[in-house]
Amino acid sequence: MSTQLFDLTGKTALLTGSSSGLGFAMARGLAEAGASVILNGRNKEKLHLAVEELSEQGLDVRGAAFDVTDESAVEQNIKGMSLTGDPIDILVNCAGIIRRQPLEEFSLEDWQKVIEINLSGVFIVSKHVAKNMIQRESGKIINICSLMSEVGRNTTGAYAASKGGVKMLTKAMAVEWAEHNIQVNGIGPGYFLTELTQPLAEDEAFDSWLKNRTPANRWGKPDELIGTAVYLSSDASNFVNGQIIYVDGGILAAI
């Protein structure tokens, strides 16, 4: 049956930055599709609660607390997963931050932090996961990009620069690793309603602007990323490589 193409049973997936928000929603979605899921975050307590919540739903999940910018910790954790018989079949790079300030007032420290987590973190984790994928001649990597991989907005210059970098890093990874049967693609979320964006939704002016700017005339729901994440993680996308799929309610299609 064609639905078997989307079955992730027997696959192990690691999602960075998945103890809350969009990463958490995608982690649940991959687990519901049959994958054994490893959630990641820096806050051990928050990560524990996320794992507990999904475990109580009968899903096969566990946690791995490490900072994606700490290459030593990343390497140690990835090696540990391989040694315990759980090499990563699917990697979803979700970890990211945003700092809002006009560029002329943006500190170098904040700039470097955004680039370090959003872009260098993707490189570091992917690099160490890909080594094992190359040996096994199989793997899926999904990088979480953004609308701002394509367009800019006031006060988000560092974030846009980092996500533009993730877009091109995704393409570079696809070109280098495709011969090893590794597919590397990106998901570019639009504006989704999460704990982090709730203050924006409560700002009447911003909420009105966003709905008018979005052809769907609403915020996205985190669960609406699950289908794309499962597709790019599954055999259904075996000849899809170096693509960014924007899940944005039509924003980038409109002027």
C-alpha positions in Angstrom: 0.0 0.0 0.0 1.2 3.5 -0.7 0.8 4.5 3.0 3.6 2.2 3.8 6.0 4.7 2.1 5.4 6.9 5.2 5.9 4.2 7.8 8.9 5.0 10.1 8.8 1.8 12.1 12.3 0.6 12.9 13.8 4.1 12.3 15.6 6.1 15.0 15.1 9.9 14.8 17.0 12.7 16.7 15.4 16.1 16.9 17.5 18.9 18.3 15.7 21.7 20.2 12.6 19.5 20.6 11.6 19.8 24.3 8.9 22.4 23.3 7.3 24.3 20.4 7.6 23.2 16.8 10.3 20.6 17.5 8.2 18.9 20.1 5.2 18.7 17.7 7.4 17.1 15.0 8.9 14.7 17.5 5.5 13.5 18.5 4.5 13.2 14.8 7.5 11.1 13.9 6.9 8.9 17.0 3.3 8.4 16.0 4.5 7.4 12.5 6.5 4.6 14.2 9.9 6.0 14.8 12.0 5.7 18.0 12.5 9.3 18.8 15.3 11.0 20.8 14.4 14.5 22.0 17.1 17.0 22.7 17.5 20.2 24.6 19.8 22.0 27.0 17.4 22.3 29.9 17.4 18.8 31.5 14.3 19.4 33.6 12.3 20.7 30.6 13.5 17.8 28.5 12.5 15.3 31.1 9.0 16.7 31.2 8.7 16.6 27.4 9.9 12.9 27.3 7.5 12.1 30.1 4.5 13.6 28.3 5.1 11.7 25.1 6.0 8.4 27.0 2.6 8.6 28.8 1.0 8.6 25.3 2.6 5.3 24.6 5.3 6.6 22.3 8.8 5.4 22.0 10.8 8.4 23.1 13.8 9.3 25.3 16.0 12.3 25.9 19.5 13.4 25.2 20.6 16.7 26.9 23.4 18.5 25.1 24.2 21.9 23.6 24.3 21.8 19.8 27.2 24.3 19.7 29.4 22.1 22.0 31.1 19.9 19.5 32.6 17.6 22.1 29.3 16.9 23.7 27.6 16.4 20.3 30.3 13.9 19.2 30.1 12.0 22.5 26.3 11.7 22.4 26.1 10.7 18.8 28.8 8.1 19.3 27.0 6.8 22.3 23.8 6.3 20.3 25.7 4.3 17.7 27.4 2.1 20.3 24.1 1.3 22.0 22.7 0.0 18.6 20.7 3.1 17.9 22.4 4.9 15.0 20.5 7.9 13.8 18.4 7.3 10.6 16.6 10.6 10.7 18.0 13.9 12.0 15.9 17.0 12.3 17.8 20.2 13.2 15.2 22.3 15.1 17.4 24.1 17.7 17.3 27.9 17.2 17.0 31.3 18.8 16.0 34.8 17.7 17.1 38.2 18.9 15.2 41.3 17.7 16.9 44.6 17.4 17.8 47.0 14.6 21.1 46.0 12.9 22.8 49.3 13.7 22.2 48.6 17.4 22.9 44.8 17.3 25.8 43.7 19.5 28.5 41.5 18.1 27.9 39.1 21.0 24.2 38.7 20.1 25.0 38.3 16.4 27.5 35.6 17.1 25.1 33.7 19.4 22.4 33.6 16.8 24.8 32.4 14.1 26.4 29.9 16.4 23.2 28.2 17.5 21.1 28.5 14.3 23.8 27.9 11.7 26.9 26.4 13.3 24.8 24.1 15.4 23.2 22.6 12.3 26.6 22.0 10.8 28.1 20.5 14.0 25.3 18.0 14.6 24.8 17.1 11.0 28.6 16.5 10.5 28.7 13.9 13.2 25.5 12.2 12.4 26.4 12.1 8.7 29.6 10.2 9.3 27.6 7.2 10.4 25.0 7.7 7.7 27.7 7.6 5.1 29.0 4.3 6.5 25.5 2.8 6.4 24.7 4.4 3.0 21.4 5.7 4.2 19.9 8.7 6.0 17.6 11.6 6.2 18.5 15.1 7.4 15.9 17.8 7.8 17.0 21.4 8.6 14.5 23.8 9.9 14.8 26.9 7.8 12.3 29.9 7.9 10.4 32.3 5.7 13.5 34.5 6.5 15.6 32.1 4.5 14.0 34.0 1.6 12.8 37.4 2.9 13.8 39.9 5.6 12.0 41.8 8.2 12.9 44.8 10.4 14.9 43.9 13.6 15.5 40.2 12.5 18.7 40.7 10.5 20.8 38.2 12.4 18.1 35.6 12.4 17.5 36.1 8.6 21.2 35.8 8.0 21.4 32.5 9.9 18.4 31.0 8.3 19.6 32.1 4.8 22.8 30.2 5.7 20.8 27.1 6.7 19.1 27.1 3.4 22.4 27.1 1.5 24.0 24.7 3.9 21.1 22.3 3.2 21.8 22.5 -0.5 25.6 22.0 0.1 24.9 18.9 2.3 22.6 17.4 -0.3 25.2 17.8 -3.1 28.0 16.3 -1.0 26.1 13.4 0.5 23.5 12.4 -2.1 25.8 9.7 -3.5 25.7 8.0 -0.1 21.9 7.7 -0.3 21.4 10.6 2.2 18.6 13.0 1.5 19.0 16.5 3.0 16.1 18.9 2.8 14.6 21.8 4.7 11.3 22.9 6.1 10.5 26.6 6.2 7.8 27.3 8.7 5.7 30.5 8.4 4.2 32.1 11.5 3.0 29.3 13.9 1.2 29.8 17.2 3.5 28.6 20.0 4.4 29.6 23.5 7.2 31.8 22.1 4.9 33.6 19.6 1.9 33.9 21.9 2.9 37.5 22.8 2.9 38.4 19.1 -0.6 36.9 18.7 -1.8 39.0 21.6 -0.5 42.2 20.0 -3.6 43.3 18.0 -1.6 45.3 15.5 0.8 42.4 14.7 -1.9 39.8 14.7 -3.9 41.9 12.2 -0.9 42.5 10.0 0.0 38.8 10.0 -3.5 37.6 9.1 -3.8 40.2 6.3 -0.3 39.2 5.0 -1.1 35.4 5.0 -3.5 34.2 2.3 -4.8 31.5 4.7 -5.7 34.5 7.0 -4.5 32.7 10.2 -1.6 31.5 12.2 -0.2 28.0 11.6 -0.8 25.2 14.1 2.3 23.3 15.2 0.7 19.9 14.2 0.5 21.2 10.6 4.3 20.7 10.3 4.0 17.0 11.0 3.0 15.8 7.5 5.9 17.5 5.9 8.3 16.2 8.5 7.1 12.6 8.1 7.2 12.9 4.3 10.8 14.1 4.3 11.8 11.4 6.9 10.2 8.6 4.9 10.9 6.5 1.8 8.3 8.6 0.1 11.0 11.3 -0.4 13.9 9.1 -1.4 14.6 11.0 -4.6 13.9 14.5 -3.1 17.2 16.3 -2.2 18.3 19.8 -1.5 14.7 21.2 -1.4 13.2 23.7 1.0 9.4 23.1 1.6 7.8 26.3 2.9 4.8 25.6 5.2 3.5 29.2 5.4 -0.1 29.5 4.6 0.8 31.0 1.2 2.9 34.0 2.4 5.7 33.6 0.0 3.3 33.1 -2.9 1.7 36.5 -2.4 2.7 40.1 -2.9 
